[in-house]
Amino acid sequence: MQETVADTKYISNSTQTFTSELQYGGKKQLTTSDDYLTGAKHQSSTYFVSLPVDRTNADGSKIRIHFRYAKNLDFKRSLVTVYVNDSALGSKRLTAARANNDELTVSLPKGKALGHSFTIRVAFDLEMSGAAQSDNAQTPWALIKADSEATIKSKPAAALLFTNYPYLFLKNATFNHIAVVRPRTLTSDDFQTLTNIFNLIGTYAQSNTGNIQFYTHQPSKTVLKNSNVIAFGTPAQNAFIRSLNSKLYFKYNRHFTGFLSNEKLSIEKTYGQNIGTAQLLRSPYNQRAGLLVVTAAKSSDVYRASTQINFQRNIAQYQGDAIVVDHDNNHYNYRFKKHKTVNDGVNAKTVIQKNSKLVIYLGIALLIVVIILLAGFLIMRKSGLLERKGQHHE
């Protein structure tokens, strides 16, 4: 639609709608035009950086700021500072010699995951000398050049939590083999639930080259093994959800009329019949895939749960893997997974990497002990102490 000036475009089965796959290039231009800041004291400009939702920042990322500023500053007190999510990364004192062409490059902290979106703030402290402060014509200024950029190295997001949702359901900004298991007959609440589920996923999808299939019955084992699965509806509407009950964090009673208490929440019988849940699980069919289940005993409560995952501003409230919403619009966040990554193999690898230095130090210490013992043995043997001990025993 960005390529046509027509008011309406009709899409038929014969219309070609192919688009190329999108790849993250690694560099983000902070601003498309020079940003001009004026006024004494503290002045700043903030930029929003967004990675593909299925990726997070990796070590080695840098931010380069190219800027200019006035020459009538008190350069003993004027400086520029770069922040990420309001945490200072580095500062530089301003100088008269570099006023027309200055730059600052800072590195993002190692080992700190910022997720797929974060803010960069460039702040100037423009201090004036005593004489200049009384001259209104010499108002201080700073200019952030349009070629300022963030070089953000990235890696696949690993945490299967709502902080990364809809990670796994998207890859390279398109649908990542999604299988949707829906009720056979959709109520008005179900249509709204489906809209909410795909509203946020669609926000991040920039290409139509992905794959998504809808099912009104339980998909085959092959489909489940090779898909990221979304299931929604009540147990009465959706037999697939009934089959998943033992895997859910919030399980239904044996009659599927309400939720049971668990280690996170004590649920009164009537209360359990009137709450909605959104549960983000590791797929029982593929440890590297995700399973989202939006369910409740009533369709209206399924819809109520879906209202928490429809916009980024709503999902940003949750850091766990299960959401509960009741009729009073109280919503609760719970974390059930001990390991947040999509497969335990990744966890084991992460543990080894985190403790690699300790393993190396222990290995070096053990080698030193062996060398000392061997050296002692050779010294004793050379000096004849071992032979004398043997003669003494005879």
ZAGU-20633 format. One record per residue (C-alpha): residue number from 1; residue in three letters; x, z, y. Coordinates in pm, 1 decimal, padded with zeros to 6 digits. Example, Ala and Ser with C-alpha at 12.3 -4.5 7.8 and 13.67 -1.06 7.14 Angstrom:
2
[1 ala [01230.0 00780.0 -00450.0]];
[2 ser [01367.0 00714.0 -00106.0]];
//
This chain:
394
[1 met [00000.0 00000.0 00000.0]];
[2 gln [00301.4 00028.9 00229.8]];
[3 glu [00352.3 -00346.5 00194.6]];
[4 thr [00006.8 -00471.9 00295.1]];
[5 val [-00177.4 -00475.5 00626.1]];
[6 ala [-00514.2 -00533.6 00457.4]];
[7 asp [-00779.6 -00262.6 00478.9]];
[8 thr [-00866.7 -00296.5 00110.4]];
[9 lys [-00675.3 -00397.4 -00201.6]];
[10 tyr [-00862.5 -00458.2 -00527.3]];
[11 ile [-00677.8 -00376.3 -00849.6]];
[12 ser [-00784.8 -00557.2 -01166.7]];
[13 asn [-00647.0 -00559.4 -01520.9]];
[14 ser [-00438.5 -00865.5 -01434.9]];
[15 thr [-00281.8 -00712.1 -01123.0]];
[16 gln [00089.4 -00653.5 -01170.0]];
[17 thr [00171.3 -00298.1 -01063.5]];
[18 phe [00524.5 -00258.9 -01194.6]];
[19 thr [00771.9 -00058.6 -00992.0]];
[20 ser [01136.6 00013.3 -01053.7]];
[21 glu [01255.4 00345.3 -01192.5]];
[22 leu [01375.8 00579.8 -00921.5]];
[23 gln [01712.1 00751.5 -00955.1]];
[24 tyr [01839.3 01041.2 -00746.0]];
[25 gly [02146.2 00920.2 -00553.0]];
[26 gly [02289.2 01258.7 -00457.4]];
[27 lys [02304.9 01221.0 -00077.7]];
[28 lys [02040.0 01330.5 00169.8]];
[29 gln [02046.9 01231.0 00536.4]];
[30 leu [01936.9 01540.0 00729.4]];
[31 thr [01785.6 01354.9 01023.6]];
[32 thr [01705.1 00991.8 01099.9]];
[33 ser [01790.7 01031.0 01468.9]];
[34 asp [02021.4 01251.3 01674.7]];
[35 asp [01876.6 01600.3 01730.1]];
[36 tyr [01930.1 01726.9 02085.3]];
[37 leu [01935.4 02104.5 02144.5]];
[38 thr [01937.1 02249.3 02496.5]];
[39 gly [01957.6 02594.3 02644.0]];
[40 ala [02194.1 02887.4 02643.4]];
[41 lys [02238.8 03138.9 02365.2]];
[42 his [02102.2 03074.2 02013.7]];
[43 gln [01964.1 02725.4 01940.7]];
[44 ser [01894.0 02585.1 01595.1]];
[45 ser [01743.3 02296.4 01400.9]];
[46 thr [01605.8 02321.6 01045.5]];
[47 tyr [01598.7 02051.2 00777.2]];
[48 phe [01409.5 02041.2 00448.8]];
[49 val [01592.4 01905.7 00143.1]];
[50 ser [01395.2 01810.8 -00166.0]];
[51 leu [01542.6 01703.8 -00501.3]];
[52 pro [01342.3 01544.9 -00781.8]];
[53 val [01124.9 01821.3 -00925.8]];
[54 asp [01300.1 01798.3 -01264.5]];
[55 arg [01641.7 01874.1 -01113.7]];
[56 thr [01814.2 02164.2 -00940.2]];
[57 asn [02137.9 02191.9 -00742.9]];
[58 ala [02471.0 02208.9 -00926.8]];
[59 asp [02814.4 02341.3 -00829.4]];
[60 gly [03016.2 02117.4 -00599.0]];
[61 ser [02738.7 02049.0 -00347.4]];
[62 lys [02840.2 02021.8 00018.7]];
[63 ile [02682.6 01989.8 00361.8]];
[64 arg [02858.2 01793.1 00638.2]];
[65 ile [02739.6 01838.2 00997.1]];
[66 his [02860.5 01592.4 01264.0]];
[67 phe [02793.0 01713.3 01618.2]];
[68 arg [02876.6 01710.1 01989.9]];
[69 tyr [02832.3 01974.1 02258.7]];
[70 ala [02879.8 02049.4 02627.4]];
[71 lys [03226.2 02114.1 02770.7]];
[72 asn [03117.9 02391.0 03007.4]];
[73 leu [03085.4 02657.7 02736.0]];
[74 asp [03267.4 02985.5 02697.0]];
[75 phe [03462.2 02865.8 02394.2]];
[76 lys [03582.3 03213.9 02307.0]];
[77 arg [03224.6 03307.0 02213.3]];
[78 ser [03052.0 02978.3 02119.8]];
[79 leu [03019.9 02872.2 01757.5]];
[80 val [02810.4 02678.1 01505.0]];
[81 thr [02679.6 02821.3 01175.0]];
[82 val [02518.9 02650.2 00876.3]];
[83 tyr [02257.3 02837.0 00671.2]];
[84 val [02081.0 02756.9 00343.6]];
[85 asn [01751.2 02944.4 00297.0]];
[86 asp [01866.8 03174.5 00582.2]];
[87 ser [02192.0 03268.0 00401.6]];
[88 ala [02500.3 03183.3 00608.9]];
[89 leu [02740.2 02942.5 00436.9]];
[90 gly [03004.5 02902.2 00707.1]];
[91 ser [03079.3 02904.2 01079.5]];
[92 lys [03317.3 02729.5 01315.0]];
[93 arg [03424.3 02812.8 01669.0]];
[94 leu [03354.1 02540.0 01923.9]];
[95 thr [03648.8 02400.7 02123.8]];
[96 ala [03679.8 02191.1 02438.4]];
[97 ala [03916.0 01948.9 02263.0]];
[98 arg [03654.5 01859.0 01996.1]];
[99 ala [03343.9 01867.7 02218.3]];
[100 asn [03277.3 01492.0 02192.1]];
[101 asn [03336.8 01462.3 01817.5]];
[102 asp [03329.5 01772.2 01597.6]];
[103 glu [03220.9 01837.8 01241.0]];
[104 leu [03178.5 02120.7 00990.8]];
[105 thr [03166.9 02089.7 00611.7]];
[106 val [03047.6 02382.5 00401.6]];
[107 ser [02999.9 02423.8 00025.9]];
[108 leu [02689.7 02561.2 -00139.7]];
[109 pro [02756.9 02884.4 -00332.9]];
[110 lys [02867.9 02831.8 -00691.5]];
[111 gly [02638.7 02944.7 -00969.0]];
[112 lys [02337.4 02991.9 -00738.3]];
[113 ala [02032.7 02783.1 -00827.4]];
[114 leu [01826.2 02690.3 -00522.0]];
[115 gly [01556.7 02502.6 -00712.4]];
[116 his [01439.0 02154.4 -00626.1]];
[117 ser [01373.5 02227.7 -00256.9]];
[118 phe [01540.7 02437.2 00009.7]];
[119 thr [01606.0 02448.4 00383.3]];
[120 ile [01926.2 02385.9 00577.3]];
[121 arg [01951.5 02536.6 00925.8]];
[122 val [02219.6 02443.7 01177.9]];
[123 ala [02248.9 02708.7 01451.1]];
[124 phe [02455.5 02696.1 01771.4]];
[125 asp [02550.1 02995.8 01981.5]];
[126 leu [02601.5 02828.8 02318.9]];
[127 glu [02755.5 03091.4 02541.2]];
[128 met [02821.0 03018.6 02909.6]];
[129 ser [03099.9 03150.1 03124.6]];
[130 gly [03001.7 03379.0 03412.6]];
[131 ala [03044.5 03109.8 03679.2]];
[132 ala [02847.9 02845.3 03491.4]];
[133 gln [02551.0 03070.9 03422.3]];
[134 ser [02444.1 03056.8 03786.5]];
[135 asp [02452.2 02676.6 03796.3]];
[136 asn [02124.1 02537.8 03658.5]];
[137 ala [02262.5 02182.9 03652.4]];
[138 gln [02508.9 02281.1 03381.7]];
[139 thr [02259.4 02380.6 03113.7]];
[140 pro [02447.8 02391.8 02780.3]];
[141 trp [02353.4 02149.9 02504.4]];
[142 ala [02446.6 02044.5 02152.8]];
[143 leu [02365.4 01727.6 01960.3]];
[144 ile [02346.6 01696.2 01580.3]];
[145 lys [02435.4 01340.4 01482.8]];
[146 ala [02212.6 01132.2 01255.0]];
[147 asp [02497.1 01075.9 01008.4]];
[148 ser [02498.3 01444.3 00914.1]];
[149 glu [02422.2 01469.7 00544.3]];
[150 ala [02394.3 01693.7 00240.9]];
[151 thr [02572.9 01581.3 -00074.8]];
[152 ile [02377.8 01772.5 -00338.2]];
[153 lys [02505.8 01746.4 -00691.8]];
[154 ser [02223.9 01811.7 -00934.6]];
[155 lys [02155.6 01896.2 -01295.6]];
[156 pro [01835.8 01903.0 -01501.9]];
[157 ala [01620.9 02205.0 -01423.4]];
[158 ala [01624.4 02439.5 -01721.4]];
[159 ala [01377.5 02717.8 -01647.0]];
[160 leu [01029.9 02664.9 -01795.5]];
[161 leu [00860.2 02881.7 -01533.5]];
[162 phe [00609.9 02810.7 -01258.6]];
[163 thr [00899.2 02823.2 -01007.3]];
[164 asn [01002.0 02482.9 -01148.1]];
[165 tyr [00655.4 02344.1 -01228.4]];
[166 pro [00579.7 02055.2 -01278.4]];
[167 tyr [00931.6 02020.9 -01422.5]];
[168 leu [00931.7 01864.9 -01771.7]];
[169 phe [00607.8 01682.4 -01694.8]];
[170 leu [00806.1 01458.1 -01459.3]];
[171 lys [01138.4 01279.2 -01503.0]];
[172 asn [01299.9 01047.8 -01249.2]];
[173 ala [00990.9 01098.7 -01029.6]];
[174 thr [00744.7 00960.3 -01285.4]];
[175 phe [00526.6 01092.6 -01569.5]];
[176 asn [00740.4 01214.8 -01858.1]];
[177 his [00549.0 01134.2 -02180.0]];
[178 ile [00242.8 01346.0 -02100.1]];
[179 ala [-00033.2 01397.2 -02354.8]];
[180 val [-00350.2 01545.9 -02202.3]];
[181 val [-00599.0 01704.7 -02442.4]];
[182 arg [-00933.4 01736.4 -02261.5]];
[183 pro [-01291.2 01830.6 -02354.1]];
[184 arg [-01487.7 01544.4 -02506.8]];
[185 thr [-01762.4 01586.2 -02244.9]];
[186 leu [-01650.0 01676.8 -01893.8]];
[187 thr [-01857.3 01904.4 -01671.5]];
[188 ser [-01832.7 01897.2 -01292.8]];
[189 asp [-01595.1 02196.7 -01316.6]];
[190 asp [-01381.6 02006.9 -01567.9]];
[191 phe [-01349.2 01708.7 -01334.6]];
[192 gln [-01231.9 01941.4 -01056.9]];
[193 thr [-00989.7 02111.1 -01297.1]];
[194 leu [-00840.0 01776.4 -01395.2]];
[195 thr [-00808.2 01684.5 -01027.3]];
[196 asn [-00625.1 02008.1 -00951.1]];
[197 ile [-00386.9 01971.3 -01245.0]];
[198 phe [-00278.0 01623.9 -01142.2]];
[199 asn [-00282.7 01681.3 -00768.4]];
[200 leu [00056.0 01855.3 -00768.2]];
[201 ile [00205.2 01637.8 -01042.8]];
[202 gly [00094.2 01329.7 -00850.0]];
[203 thr [00251.6 01463.4 -00531.9]];
[204 tyr [00594.7 01443.2 -00692.1]];
[205 ala [00536.8 01121.1 -00887.3]];
[206 gln [00682.0 00829.1 -00692.5]];
[207 ser [00678.5 00566.2 -00967.0]];
[208 asn [00420.5 00439.9 -01217.2]];
[209 thr [00665.3 00352.9 -01494.4]];
[210 gly [00596.8 00673.4 -01689.5]];
[211 asn [00361.2 00733.1 -01978.8]];
[212 ile [00043.6 00942.8 -01987.7]];
[213 gln [-00223.4 00945.0 -02259.6]];
[214 phe [-00557.4 01129.4 -02278.2]];
[215 tyr [-00707.5 01268.6 -02598.7]];
[216 thr [-01043.7 01428.1 -02680.7]];
[217 his [-00912.3 01553.1 -03015.6]];
[218 gln [-00589.7 01702.5 -03143.7]];
[219 pro [-00314.9 01438.3 -03116.1]];
[220 ser [-00104.5 01346.2 -03419.0]];
[221 lys [00207.7 01546.1 -03506.6]];
[222 thr [00421.2 01254.1 -03387.8]];
[223 val [00251.5 01250.4 -03047.8]];
[224 leu [00281.1 01628.0 -03008.4]];
[225 lys [00647.1 01620.9 -03108.1]];
[226 asn [00732.8 01351.2 -02855.6]];
[227 ser [00517.7 01464.2 -02563.3]];
[228 asn [00483.0 01727.1 -02295.3]];
[229 val [00129.5 01850.7 -02353.4]];
[230 ile [-00142.0 01960.5 -02109.2]];
[231 ala [-00458.9 02112.0 -02254.2]];
[232 phe [-00753.1 02237.9 -02049.2]];
[233 gly [-01106.4 02359.5 -02103.1]];
[234 thr [-01282.5 02636.5 -02293.0]];
[235 pro [-01226.3 02703.1 -02664.4]];
[236 ala [-01585.4 02590.1 -02726.7]];
[237 gln [-01510.7 02254.5 -02560.7]];
[238 asn [-01157.9 02200.7 -02687.4]];
[239 ala [-01073.8 02258.5 -03055.1]];
[240 phe [-00704.8 02204.0 -02980.2]];
[241 ile [-00701.9 02516.7 -02761.5]];
[242 arg [-00860.0 02713.0 -03046.2]];
[243 ser [-00578.1 02599.4 -03275.7]];
[244 leu [-00322.5 02719.0 -03017.9]];
[245 asn [-00468.8 03069.2 -02984.8]];
[246 ser [-00191.6 03243.2 -03182.3]];
[247 lys [00069.9 03080.1 -02956.2]];
[248 leu [-00093.4 03177.3 -02624.8]];
[249 tyr [00035.5 03463.6 -02409.6]];
[250 phe [-00324.5 03559.3 -02333.9]];
[251 lys [-00509.1 03523.7 -02664.2]];
[252 tyr [-00883.1 03500.0 -02726.9]];
[253 asn [-01080.4 03738.6 -02944.9]];
[254 arg [-01190.4 03613.3 -03286.8]];
[255 his [-01517.6 03480.3 -03142.9]];
[256 phe [-01336.1 03301.8 -02854.7]];
[257 thr [-01564.5 03464.7 -02598.7]];
[258 gly [-01297.7 03642.3 -02394.3]];
[259 phe [-00932.0 03737.2 -02367.2]];
[260 leu [-00769.2 04031.2 -02543.1]];
[261 ser [-00535.1 04292.1 -02396.1]];
[262 asn [-00160.9 04238.9 -02438.8]];
[263 glu [00164.5 04408.8 -02340.2]];
[264 lys [00128.9 04287.8 -01979.4]];
[265 leu [-00238.5 04352.4 -01902.4]];
[266 ser [-00505.9 04585.7 -02036.8]];
[267 ile [-00826.9 04380.1 -02039.8]];
[268 glu [-01175.6 04532.4 -02050.0]];
[269 lys [-01416.1 04333.4 -02270.6]];
[270 thr [-01644.7 04200.2 -01994.4]];
[271 tyr [-01349.8 04139.0 -01761.0]];
[272 gly [-01183.8 03928.2 -02032.6]];
[273 gln [-01492.0 03704.3 -02041.8]];
[274 asn [-01466.5 03630.9 -01668.9]];
[275 ile [-01102.5 03545.8 -01598.4]];
[276 gly [-00915.7 03216.2 -01600.1]];
[277 thr [-00557.7 03161.4 -01711.1]];
[278 ala [-00283.5 02901.9 -01665.8]];
[279 gln [-00012.4 02946.9 -01928.9]];
[280 leu [00317.9 02755.8 -01934.1]];
[281 leu [00468.1 02769.9 -02282.1]];
[282 arg [00758.0 02619.2 -02469.9]];
[283 ser [00596.5 02360.3 -02694.2]];
[284 pro [00563.8 02482.3 -03055.4]];
[285 tyr [00604.9 02118.3 -03161.5]];
[286 asn [00929.1 02048.9 -02972.8]];
[287 gln [01155.6 02318.6 -02825.7]];
[288 arg [01266.4 02076.6 -02554.1]];
[289 ala [00910.9 02003.9 -02437.1]];
[290 gly [00654.1 02194.0 -02232.3]];
[291 leu [00294.5 02298.1 -02301.1]];
[292 leu [00054.9 02382.7 -02016.7]];
[293 val [-00275.4 02541.9 -02117.4]];
[294 val [-00541.7 02599.8 -01848.3]];
[295 thr [-00824.6 02782.5 -02019.0]];
[296 ala [-01100.1 03044.0 -01998.1]];
[297 ala [-01421.3 03135.8 -02176.3]];
[298 lys [-01622.9 02956.0 -01903.2]];
[299 ser [-01558.7 02617.1 -01739.7]];
[300 ser [-01595.5 02768.4 -01391.6]];
[301 asp [-01310.5 03010.7 -01468.4]];
[302 val [-01094.1 02727.7 -01602.2]];
[303 tyr [-01143.4 02559.6 -01264.5]];
[304 arg [-01063.0 02887.5 -01086.3]];
[305 ala [-00728.9 02907.0 -01269.7]];
[306 ser [-00648.4 02544.8 -01183.0]];
[307 thr [-00674.6 02622.0 -00810.1]];
[308 gln [-00342.4 02808.1 -00837.6]];
[309 ile [-00144.5 02505.1 -00956.3]];
[310 asn [-00285.8 02229.8 -00734.2]];
[311 phe [-00060.1 02260.1 -00428.0]];
[312 gln [00302.6 02360.2 -00378.8]];
[313 arg [00199.4 02635.8 -00136.9]];
[314 asn [-00010.0 02792.6 -00417.4]];
[315 ile [00233.6 02752.7 -00704.9]];
[316 ala [00514.0 02894.0 -00485.9]];
[317 gln [00355.3 03240.2 -00525.2]];
[318 tyr [00439.2 03252.6 -00894.9]];
[319 gln [00773.1 03314.9 -01064.6]];
[320 gly [00651.1 03375.2 -01419.8]];
[321 asp [00490.5 03165.1 -01692.1]];
[322 ala [00131.5 03295.8 -01693.0]];
[323 ile [-00130.3 03321.1 -01417.1]];
[324 val [-00456.1 03517.9 -01432.0]];
[325 val [-00738.9 03472.8 -01177.6]];
[326 asp [-01061.6 03675.0 -01168.5]];
[327 his [-01399.0 03636.7 -00993.1]];
[328 asp [-01282.7 03840.1 -00692.5]];
[329 asn [-00999.4 03587.9 -00641.0]];
[330 asn [-00740.2 03841.3 -00746.6]];
[331 his [-00454.3 03648.9 -00903.2]];
[332 tyr [-00169.3 03790.9 -01107.5]];
[333 asn [00166.9 03659.4 -01217.7]];
[334 tyr [00333.1 03746.9 -01551.8]];
[335 arg [00657.5 03655.3 -01727.3]];
[336 phe [00651.2 03649.2 -02108.9]];
[337 lys [00949.5 03434.9 -02210.4]];
[338 lys [01271.9 03625.4 -02274.5]];
[339 his [01460.4 03296.0 -02254.0]];
[340 lys [01337.6 03073.6 -01974.8]];
[341 thr [01512.8 02749.9 -02078.9]];
[342 val [01335.4 02487.3 -02286.3]];
[343 asn [01550.1 02537.8 -02598.4]];
[344 asp [01751.0 02826.1 -02736.0]];
[345 gly [02051.1 02598.8 -02781.8]];
[346 val [02080.3 02574.7 -02405.8]];
[347 asn [02067.7 02954.4 -02378.9]];
[348 ala [02346.9 02999.2 -02632.0]];
[349 lys [02557.7 02743.7 -02446.2]];
[350 thr [02489.0 02919.1 -02115.4]];
[351 val [02590.8 03259.0 -02257.9]];
[352 ile [02915.7 03113.8 -02390.5]];
[353 gln [02989.3 02949.0 -02057.0]];
[354 lys [02919.4 03268.7 -01861.4]];
[355 asn [03150.1 03469.1 -02088.8]];
[356 ser [03417.4 03202.3 -02135.9]];
[357 lys [03669.1 03385.0 -01912.4]];
[358 leu [03620.7 03707.8 -02106.3]];
[359 val [03680.1 03524.5 -02435.5]];
[360 ile [03997.5 03367.6 -02294.6]];
[361 tyr [04129.3 03704.7 -02171.5]];
[362 leu [04058.6 03870.2 -02507.7]];
[363 gly [04234.9 03584.3 -02686.4]];
[364 ile [04540.9 03618.0 -02462.2]];
[365 ala [04546.9 03996.7 -02513.7]];
[366 leu [04526.7 03954.8 -02892.2]];
[367 leu [04809.6 03698.4 -02884.2]];
[368 ile [05028.6 03936.7 -02681.7]];
[369 val [04968.3 04217.6 -02934.3]];
[370 val [05063.4 03986.7 -03222.8]];
[371 ile [05380.9 03876.0 -03040.6]];
[372 ile [05481.4 04239.7 -02970.3]];
[373 leu [05429.4 04339.9 -03335.4]];
[374 leu [05622.9 04037.4 -03459.8]];
[375 ala [05907.0 04102.2 -03212.4]];
[376 gly [05923.4 04467.3 -03323.3]];
[377 phe [05937.8 04366.1 -03687.0]];
[378 leu [06222.2 04119.1 -03620.4]];
[379 ile [06419.6 04373.9 -03416.9]];
[380 met [06388.9 04637.0 -03689.8]];
[381 arg [06488.8 04385.1 -03953.0]];
[382 lys [06790.0 04268.3 -03753.8]];
[383 ser [06913.2 04621.5 -03689.2]];
[384 gly [06885.1 04708.2 -04059.8]];
[385 leu [06629.7 04985.0 -04008.0]];
[386 leu [06402.4 04846.4 -04276.6]];
[387 glu [06688.2 04835.5 -04532.3]];
[388 arg [06796.3 05192.4 -04447.7]];
[389 lys [06438.2 05318.6 -04491.8]];
[390 gly [06429.2 05150.3 -04832.6]];
[391 gln [06763.7 05311.1 -04937.3]];
[392 his [06646.5 05650.8 -04809.2]];
[393 his [06339.9 05637.5 -05034.7]];
[394 glu [06560.8 05554.4 -05337.5]];
//
